[in-house]
Amino acid sequence: MARFLWLLAGLGCVGLGGLGVVVPGLPSTIFFIGAAACFTRSSPRLEQWVLGLPGVGQMVRDHRAGLGMPRRAKFAAIASITGFSALAIAVASRPAVSIGIGVLAAIGIAVVAWHVPTREHVIEAGQGGRQW
């Protein structure tokens, strides 16, 4: 039963990740990272499929190796969070909603900027990163 639930969660993550590819502002890579983690527990074949996806598969493998994300991708993520949250704040009808969006955006930016390693820094430091 648990394996089936992991499979469903992985498929849900793939669906959200696929949606994130076409919807501006919705992340995709994090959902594919989650899908790979779920498929590790439920379907090795689907895990290998996610790891082999063009574009996103390499980012999932880099994340697993502890390499983080490329500097360019971090810049794009921070710019997207800033732009879309600013737009949402501009159209929000209540101050509490605007504050909530601003706080969540600041948390997202902080995580991307300081918690997620920059791939180039990890490679320059000669660190292999963590192994999952």
N, C-alpha and C positions, 0 to 999 in steps of 0.2 A: 504494500500500500504506500509506504514512504517513497519508494522508487517512482511510483506513478505520480505522486504529488510533486516530486522534483522535476519530473518530465513536463508536467503541466506548467510549473513555474518557469522552466527553461523556454518552453514554447511561448509563454506570455512575454518573456523578456525579448525573444526574437521578434515577436509582433511589435512591441514598443520600439525596439531598435530599428526595425524596418520603417516604422512610422517616422522615427526621428531622422531618417535619411531624407525624407521628402518634406517634413514640416520644419520650417525655419524656427530656431530657438529650442527645439526639443532635442536633447542629446541622443546620440545613437550608440556610441562606443561603450558607455557604461552599461547599457542594457545587454550588449553582446558579451561583455565581461561577466555579467550576472548569468547570462544564458550558458556560457561555457562552464561556470561554476556549478550550475544546476545539472547540466548534462554530465559533468564528471561523476555525479552521484546517481545518474539514471541511465544514460545512453552514451557510451564511448563513441559510437558511430556519429551521433549528432554533435558531440564535443569536437571531433575531428573536422566535421563539416564547418562549424563556427571558426575553428582555428585556421581553416583553409580559405575562408571568404576573402575575396580580393579587397584590399584596402583595410578593412577592419580586422581581419585575422592577424595581421602583423602587430597591430596595436594591442590586441588581446594577449598575444605571446609576449610582447614587451612588458605589459603590465604584470604578467605572471613571473617574469624574470626579474622584476623589481627595477626595470629601466625607466619607468614613468612614461612621460609623454614628451614629444618633441617641443622645442621652444615655440615654434610656429603654431603648433596646435594649442599650446597654452595661451598664447596671445589671442588666437581666434576664439577660444572658449571664453576668456575674460571679456573680450569685445562683445561677444554675443550676449553674455549675461548682462553686461552693462547696457547695451542697446535695447534689448527686449524688456528689461526691468524698468528702464527709463520710460519706454513707451507705455508699459502697464501702469506705472505710477501716474503718468500724464492723463490716462483715461479713467483711472480709479475714481469712484464717486465719493468714497469716504476716506478721511485722513487715517483711520486705523488700518485700512487695507493698504494704503500707500506706505505706511510705516512697516507693516508686515512684509510687503514686497521688498522694501529697501533692506530690511534685516536679513531676509532670506538670500537676497542677491549678495549682500556683503559676506555672508557665511560661505556661499558658493565660490565667490572670488577668492576668499581667504584659503579655502581648501585647495583650489586649483593652484593658486600662487605659491603657497607655503607647504602644504602637506604632500601634494603630488610631486615626486621628484622630476626634475628636468632631465630628459634623456641625455643630452649633451654633457651635463655636469657629471652624471653617473659614469659615463664612458670615459671622460677626461680623468676622473678620479681613479679609474681602473677598478671600480667595484663591479663585481658580477651581479650585484643585487641579491634579493632574497629568492629562494626557490620555493615553489608551492608544492 
